[in-house]
Amino acid sequence: MATLEKIRGHAPLLVTIVGLALLGFIIEDFLNSGSTYFRQSKNQVVTVNGTSVDYQEYQKRIEEMTEVTKLQYGLQSLTEEQTVELRRNVYNSIVSEIVMKDVADKIGIDVTSDELFDMIQGDNIPPMVQQNPLFIDPKTQRFSKARALGVLKALENIDAVPEEQREEMTQMRNFWLFWEKNMKLQRMQEKYINLLAKAIVANPIDAKDAYEGSAVSSDIVYAVQSLAAIPDSTVQVDEKQIRKLYDERKAQYKQKESRVIDYLAVEVRPSKEDYDAVSKDMAEARTQLASMDSSNSVEGIVSKYSRTPYMDFYLSENDLRDEDLKRFVQTAEVGAIDGPIFKDDSYRLCKLIGRKSAPDSVKISDIFIASQDGTINPDMTRLADSLMTLLKGGADFAELAKKYSSFSSGETGGDLGWLTEVAIKQNNLGEAFEREAFAAPLNQPTLVKTDNGYHLLKVTERTAAVPKYKVAYIYMDVRPSNKTYSKIFNDLNAFVAKNNTAEKITAAAKESGYELTPDVTVTGEDHQLGMIQDARQVVRWAFENKTKDKVSDIKECKSRIAGTSDFKTTYVVAILRQVLPEGYQSFETVAPIIRRELAMRKKGEEVAAALKAKNLTSLEAYASAMHSSIDTVKFITMNTPRINGIGLEPVLNAQVALAKPNTLTGPVAGYSGVYVFKVYNRTKEPGAYDEKAQMREIEANTAPRVGYFALQKLVDNSKIIDNRIRFE
């Protein structure tokens, strides 16, 4: 009993302990599940109407589209600009798919497998299918239903193909599945657009209005009082009017989450020392070119000094894109040297090694027996000899090429088309191939052994002989040295360390030789900053911070040098000025724009009223009162989007259409001026008005626009959480 009494006495304490223990379990469970939730949330790249796509799926889609793009356009890799655009396309595609699926599920739209098949084998095959490289007949270079069907059947039975072809077939299947998904989305969107199109019905009033809006054209003589020349301070704009217009148009001021920054940008350019160093190297290169001997080959000299390799072959004048070089080789003696010449931040130096007269290009058919392991084996030799015997005996070259050639050109009878020495070199066909291509008799098969296998080539045509030149060409662009990079970085770093606040940087930038670019708005999608192409890390920094006037560390940004594969470096320091949340632009932000618009409107009304009060009776009198001149403009219709020499003035379009010919009309207050005019000529298109035809035209023009507008509105009105800035 005593024990029970003690327990009862401590009951409140026990309840508290048990309660805390239970709460501990609950909190632990919440934290465990919550941490999973937060991990998942942080891994979401985009969420559309509650449907999320995580980073793994997003990256998979990017890799998929990258491979498809490379395969479709024959690229080895994508540039930074292409990758940025590709990522944007993947994101837009994901959003469109989710939004379209939601709508399709609600209204019962679907695309069946039979419909997809009809898009490949039916009567109205869409362009995306007709242009698919998998379905192009190599002979005709056109879409082939038979080839498409054959390819799809082959892709269904990958396990049946030889193992060495399986990887390529798998890649082709992935390529096709990508396009199949896009075809389905496109057809679903078309169905939605067509559904909306059924609701677009023109009426006789619309038809008559549209006809007269384009059929009746007027020529006018006019005078204008420009409103831009009148200070806004001459009129009073009521704040209530500004607020009223803001509220009415608020939907137009929707904005994505964004940041406003100022930034310093310092491009790394070569120093005088860098220019002097390259100039010295070019002088040495010239000396060595002038005194070549057995220990100092032309290829070795070019390799040592030039950023471009030695071209050990002859070039026609068409291959020489440098006009100065072309003029030099046309008149120089063999062995002559030209340069060094400095132009566009680079030096060039050249020596004429040889000159000859030879065909610019040859047309070749080829049967290529490829080596699989880099060696020429007896089986290859026997096959090459056998084919050569057959060809000499009159066998059909094209048929043998289709059957035996390792080149894809075998499908077209071995036709390689027209080749220059440059093309042969670039395609690594070998010196022996190059030699025989320009020396072999026409239409006679020639057997050529190279490191890669045997070629049975036949030269079918040659161009006429032209002058050709072999040139040792040394090219050196002047680039910033490591020392230059360090100096520019250290100078900027010292400036930021000394001026360590936004206020100090703003005050000292100009005096220290730096240019500050103010008030730049960036969104989470942006990669470029002014002329700096890859400034993504600056944008990411801005979105990772929310403290006004915070200063970034130095960011190293890259931009591609036009016409090259090289990049230039720009060091950037950013200052965060504003955080603009997703939603609507604030009244304070938009008010100056609205005030300007209302001021222009009020100035127009006052100028028009003042002119009207003068009771002037001639255009000349109005022009004098406006301190203006008289001008003419022709072919104004109700539908003219921008009037020549005037611009966008819809009220003028309407007033001209309504005005009586040879009658002074105005003053008319427009967007940018007050106009007085007279219609001196009016014409009407010949032909009778056809109401039904006009209605059909309206429906045909309007329905697709409404459909595409609706698709965009579906996206605009969706709840989208875009987290790409975390991952890109």
LINDAFEN-V668886 format. One line per field, one symbol per residue. ss: DSSP state (~ for helix, > for strand, _ for the rest). A space follows every 50 residues. Layout:
# LINDAFEN-V668886
ss: ???
This chain:
# LINDAFEN-V668886
ss: _~~~~~~~~_~~~~~~~~~~~~~~~~~~~~~~~~~~~~~~~~_>>>>>__ >>>>~~~~~~~~~~~~~~~~~~~______~~~~~~~~~~~~~~~~~~~~~ ~~~~~~~_____~~~~~~~~~_____~~~~__~~~>>____>>_~~~~~~ ~~~~~~_~~~__~~~~~~~~~~~~~~~~~~~~~~~~~~~~~~~~~~~___ ___~~~~~~~~~~~~>>>>>>>>>>>_____~~~____~~~~~~~~~~_~ ~~~>>__>>>>>>>>>>____~~~~~~~~~~~~~~~~~~~_______~~~ ~~~~~_________>>~~~___~~~~~~~~~_____>>>>>>>__>>>>> >>>>>>>>>_>>>>>>>>>>_______~~~~~~~~~~~~~~~____~~~~ ~~~~___~~~~~__>>>>>>~~~~~~____~~~~~~~____>___>>>>> __>>>>>>>>>>__>>>>>>>>>>>>>____~~~~~~~~~~~~~~~~~__ _~~~~~~~_______>>>>>>>>_____>__>_>_~~~~~~~~~______ >___>>>>>>______>>>>>>>>>>>>>>__>>__~~~~~~~~~~~~~~ ~~~~~~~~~~~~~_____~~~~~~~~____>>>>>>______>___>__~ ~~~~~~~~_____>>>>>>___>>>>>>>>>>>>______~~~~~~~~~~ ~~~~~~~~~~~~~~~~___>>>_~~~~_
